[in-house]
Amino acid sequence: MTNKNNDARERGAIKDPQEWTTGDEPMTGAQESYLHTLAREAGEPVKDELTKAEASEKIDELQEKTGRGARAGSRRKKKASRKE
C-alpha cells in the first residue's frame, strides 16, 4: 500500500479487510467483475466463492502484479519524472 493508505489505516480511516463487519459476506458484483478482469490479465485462476474481504485482498495482490491501482500510478509518475 502507499504511504497515504498506510497513514489512513493508522488513523482508522481504512480498515484491514479482515476487520470489516461485512467482510465475511459474498463478494459484490463489482468486486467479482474487476477481480476476474485482473486475474485474466495476470494469467491467474480465481475462486468464484470469495468473501468481500478475500476479494479485496486478492484485488490488491493482482493490482500489484498487473501494474494497476494506486501503487502502479505512483510508479508511472516516478518513471515519467525521471525522463524529464
N, C-alpha and C positions, 0 to 999 in steps of 0.2 A: 504494500500500500504506500501511497505517497505520504510525505511528512504531514501535509494538510489533513489527510484522513486519519493519520496516527494521532495528531493533536485533537481532532474532533472525537476520536474514540476515547482518549484520556479524559475529555470533558464530559463524556457520556452522551454526546450528540449522535455518535454512531455506535450501535451495539454490535457485539460479536453475534453472528447468525445463530450460534448455539444458545444465546441468551434471549432470543426473540420469544415472545409469548405465543406467537402463531408459527414458530419455526418448525413444528412437527406436523403441520398441515401439508397437504399435497402442494407441489409447486404450482404457481399460477400459469395460465396460458401463455402470458408474455415471457415468463422465465423459460418455459418449455420450448417455445419457438426460438428464442435467442440462443439457448443452450445448444439446441440441435444445429443451428447455423454455425456456431463456434466449433462444435465438435466436428462437423463436416470439414470446415476449414483446417482444423488441426489434425484431421485424419484419425480421430479417436472415437471409440464407441461410448455411448452414454446410456445408462439405465433409464428406462421410461418412468419408473416409480420412485421419484426422489421427493424429499420434503422441500419446503421453501428454503430452509437453512442449508440443506445439502446442495440444492440447485444454486444458491447464491455462492457458496464456496467453490463449486465446480466452475461457475461462470468466471469468477475471479482468476482461477487457475488457467482456464482456457484463454481468457483475455491476455494474460501474460504470455502464454505460449504463442498466440496468433499475432500479437502486437497491437491488439485493440485495447480500448479502455483508457483510463486516465493516465496510467503509467506510460503507456505507449505514446500518448500525445506529448508528454513531457520529454520523452527520449527524442521524438521528432523535432521538437523545438530546440533541444540542445544541439542536435546534429545540424540544423539549419543555421544556428548562431555561430557554429564553428566554421561554416563555409564562408561567412561574411568577412 
